[in-house]
Amino acid sequence: MLATTPRHLATALLLVAAPLTAQRYDPLALPAAKLAPPIDLTMRDAARQRDIPIRVFLPASTAAAPVVLFSHGLGGSRENAAYLGEHWAARGYVVVAMQHIGSDESVWKGVRPVQAIAAMKRAASAENLMLRLADVPAVIDQLARWQTTRGHPLAGRLELTHVGMSGHSFGAVTTQGVSGQSMPGRGAQFTDARIDAALILSPSAPRAGSAAQAFGKVALPWLLMTGTEDTSPIGDIDVADRLAVYPALPTGSKYELVLDGAQHSAFGDVQGVRTAKRNPNHHRVILALSTAFWDAYLKNDTAARAWLRRRRPTPSIEGSMAQGSCRYFGMVRVRGGKCHPERSGGVADAKSKDPCPARSNRGPSTAHPFGVLRSG
């Protein structure tokens, strides 16, 4: 069993198929009301003479709602990860998917396949990161103006006192930068005080300086999500780079989910050759954890916060698993560096490529119906 301390709770989350007793809080429950189609807008940052296309998912209610921003990965667009925007909007959030020109789909569209990788590598630049980091406050500024613009489709719909920031891959780096990361020679100058919590899909350790220097003073709630096969040829990022972020964070409202067998593409919804191995249950895990996280830290929902740390399974993400089976999705690591796959209540039928060889320090663990979550 995994040893725990008051400063660090390691929580094992296991996806099971057997019916369970219903719980009061369910992050996957959706209201019957249907959402309107998303709204595509383009804002102009006059100071930088830069356009920022956005896609906005609105909840069914017309009352002002907390806002969640999403930043796409390298070569992506505002159309990416629509499954997140649709679910979060149905749960009562205004979701704003940004498109970062210069590191978006324009990088590879119209480029010969043999030249696409080189073009993508060039676009993964410090210059484009700076553009992205400036896009975020520019979008929040514009949302504030639209909130009070009579006749605008977003007028009166935005609760900008509660803002969440999220992103995948290059969007994760963007999210880290505006949500508390310190950068060499710059400190945390890009942190936007209007952001209340951050969801980081495929986090990355800094290329310069230590993880401790970069993340040791992060004050906001952070939820990190990665996988045991979450690598990227752009920047030569491996699993160790992903897993280096969480141990460097200070304690207090910090979480990490590691999905077994999840590749870099597991967090997106673009279909293609590289997504053929995508586990359909991973999206249920991602939706459940992220929704509970937003509910806990943007809506101050105590039931959601308790659900994130609960010690009994819930039925909300059983998914389409075979009757009587369970699937091991993740791993638990101890801050000291030791780690082990955590299994509970059944036969695991998915093998883990555990990047950490140690198998000791087994102590009390917490079983949930999906993957492995660490918190502290």
N, C-alpha and C positions, 0 to 999 in steps of 0.2 A: 504494500500500500504506500501511497505517496505521502511523505512527511510534509506537514504544513506548519507555518508560523503565523502569529498575529499579523505580520507584515506581508505575508504572501499566501494566498489561497490558490492552489492548483486544482482545477475542477475538471474531472473527466466527463465527457459528454458522449453518450453512446446511442446510435440510432437503432431502434427496435421496431418490430412489426406487430407485436402483440398488443391488443386493445388495452388501454389504460384508463383509469378513472379520470373523468374530466376535471380540469383545473379551472380556476376562476379567470386567470389571465391567459390569453392565447394570442401571440403576436401574428399568427397567420389568419385569424378570423377577419373576414371582410364584410362590410355592410352591404345590403342588397342594392343600394343606389348605384347606378352606373355612372362612370366618369365621362365627361365630355372629352372629345379628342384634344391632344396637347396643342398648345399655341406656339408657333414659331415666330420669334421676333429677332431683330438685330439692333443692338445698342451701339451707339457711337461714343467712344472715348475721345472727346475733342482735344484734350490735353496731349494725347499721344497720336492723334489722327489715326485711330485704330478701331476697326469694327469688331464686335464680339457677338456672333450669332448665338442665340440661346433657344432652347425648347423648354416650355413650361407645362408641367403637369399640375392641374388644379384639383383639389378635393371637391366632392359633391356639394358640401356646405359652402355657402357664400360668405361665411364669417371669416374674419382674419385668422390665418393659421401659421404655425411655425414654418420656417423656410429651410430647405436643405439644398445646398449647392452640390453639383457633381462635376468633376473634371475628368475628361476622357484620357485614355492613354495615347501614346505616340501613334500617329496615323489614324486617329479616331475622329469622331464627330459628335455633335449634340444628339444624334440618333442612337448612340451606343447605350447599352445597359438600360434599355427601356423597361425591362422587367422590374428593375429597382424603382424607377420613376412611377410606374403604374401602381405598384404595391404600396409604396410610401404615400402616394397621393390618396389612394383608397383608404389609408389609415389616418388621413387628416393632415397631411403636410403639403405645402406648395414646394414642388421639386423643380429646380432650375438647372438644366443640363447645359453647361457652357461648351463652346467650341473655340479652341485656341488656334487662330490662324498662324501658320508657320510651322506648327507641329501637329497639324490635323491631317485629314484625308488628302488634302491637296499635295502632300509630300509624295504620295505614291500614285495618285490617279494620273493616268496618261503616261506613266513611266514604264519603260520596258521591264519585265520581271527580273531580268539579270541585273538591272541597275537599281531595283527598288530597295534592297537591303542597304546599299551604300547611301542612298538618299535618306533612308530612315536614320542611319547612324549620324549623318551630318545634321539632321534635324534635332537629334537628342543633344542639343548644345546648351551651354550656359546662357547664351543670348535668349534662346527660346524659353528657358526656365524663368529668366527675369521677366519676359513678356507675360508668361502665365501667372507669376506671382503678382504682377500688377493688374492682371485681368480681374482677379477675385475682388479686391476692394472697389474697382471700377463698376463691377456688376452690382455689388451691394449698394453703392451710391445711386446707381440708376434705378434700382428697385425702390429705393426710398423716395425718389422723385415720382416714379409711376404710382406709388401707393397713394399719393395725394393729388394725382392728375385726374380731374373729373372726366369721366367718359372712357378712361383707359381700361382695358380688360383686367388689369391687375389692381385697379384702384380699390382700396379698402380690403384687399384679400391677403395682405402680407403682415405677419406678426414679426417684425424685424428685431424685436427684443429677444427672440429665440431663434438662433441661426445655427445650423449644422453644416459642416464642410466634409465632403467626401470625394474620393477619386481612386482610379485604378492605374497602376504602373507609373507612367510619367505624371498621371493625375494624382497618384499617391504621393509622389515627390512634391508636387504642387501643394497638396493638402498638408503635408508635414511642414512645409515652409511657411504657410500662413497660419498654422495652428500651434506654434510653439518651438519649432526646431531652431537651434542656434547654428549659424554658419560662420566659418572662419573669417575673421576680420569684419563681420557684419552683425554678429550676435543674432538676436531674434527680431531684427528690424522689420521683417516682413509679416510678423504676426499681426493679425487683425483682431482687435479687442472685441469686435462685434460677434465673433465666432464663439459658440458656447461648448461645442463638442465636435470630435472629428472621427470619421470612419475611414480607415486607410487599408485599401485592398492591394496586396502585394507591396508591402513597405520595403524601403531600401536603406541600408546603412550609408553614411556619407562616404564619398570617394576621397575626401581630404579630412584629416582630423579623426578623432575617435568618436565612437557612438556615445560614450559617456558625456563628452563635451557637447555633442549635438542634441541629445535628448534628456540629459540629466535634470533640466529645469522646466520641462514641459508641465504646465499647470492644468491644462484642460483635460477632461475625460477623453481618452483615446481608446478606440477599438481597432485592433489590427487583425487582418485576415490574410492567411497565406496557405500554401499547400506543400506537401513533401516533394512535389515535382515542379515547384514554382520557380522556374529559371527563365532567363531571357538572354538571347544572343546579342541583343543591343546593350552594350555596356558590360557584357560578360558577368551578369548578375546571377549568383547561384543561391541555393537554399540557405546557406550559412549567412549570406548578406541579409536575407529576409528575416531570419531568426535572431539577428544581432540587435534589432531595435528594441524589442520588448524588455530584455534584461537591463537595458540602459535607462529605462524610464523610471522616474520616481514613483513611489507607491501612491495609491489613492485614485480610484476610478480608472484603472488601466486594465485592458483586456486583450487577449490574443487568442484567436481561433486558428488551429492548424488542421487542414483537411487532408486526410490520407489519400494519396494518389492524385491530388488536384494539381493540374498544370496551370500555367499562367493564364490560359484562356478560360479557366473554370469560372472566373468572376465576370465574364462578359456574356453576351448573347449572340455574337456574330457566328454564323454557321460556316463551316469549311472543313478542309482536310484535317487541320490541326485540332479541331474540336470533336473529332469522331469518338474519342475516348472519354468525353465529358460525362461524368456521373450525373444523371438527372436529379438525384437527391441533394446534390451540393447547393443548388439554387434555393431549395427549401430551407436549408441550414442558414445560408447567407441572409435570406429574407427574414427569418425568424430572429436571428441574433441582432441584425441591424435595426429591425423595427423595435425590439425591446430596448435596445440602446438609445434610440431616438426618444422613445416614450419616457425612458428613465431620466434623460438629461436635457431634453427640450420641453417636455411636458411635466417634468417632476412627478412622474407616476411611480408611486412607491411599490405598487404591485409589479410593475415591469422591472424595477431594480431588484426586488426580491426574486423574481423569476430568473434573472441572470445568475443569481447565486444559489438557487434552490437546490436542495439535496435529494429531491425525488424526481423521477421522470415525469414528463408531461406528454399528453397525446398529440400535441399540435403538429408535430412534424414526423409522424410515422411514415408517411409517404407510401410508395408502392413496393415496399419490400416483401419478399416471400414470407408467407405465414410461418411463424415459429423461428425465424432466423433473425440474426442481428448482424450489423455491418460495422466494423471498426473503421472510423474515419480519421483518426488523428493521433496525437501523441501529447504527452505531458512532460515538461522539462522543469527541473528544479533550478532556482536561481544560481546555485553553486555550479551548474553546468551538467549535472547528471540528469538523465532522462530515461523514460521507458514508455512503451505503448501501454495505455491503460484500457483494460477490458473488464467488462462486468456483465453478468447475467446472460450468458448464451455463448454460442460458438462464433467466433469472428470469421467471416468469409471473404475479407479483403486484406491482402498482405500489405504491410507497411514497408516503405523504404525509409527506415528511420535514420536520419543523419546523425543521431547521437547514439553511441554504442553502449553507454552505461545502463545498467538495469537494476540499480539499487535504490535505497531510500523509499521503499514502498510503504506508504502510510494511508491514512483515511482518504478516501476519494469520493467524489460526488458524481452520480450517474444522471445523465440527461439523455434525451432521445436523439442526439445528433453530435457527432464529432468530439473534439477536445477543446475546452476553453480554459485559459489561465486568467486569473484576475488578481489584482493587488493594488 
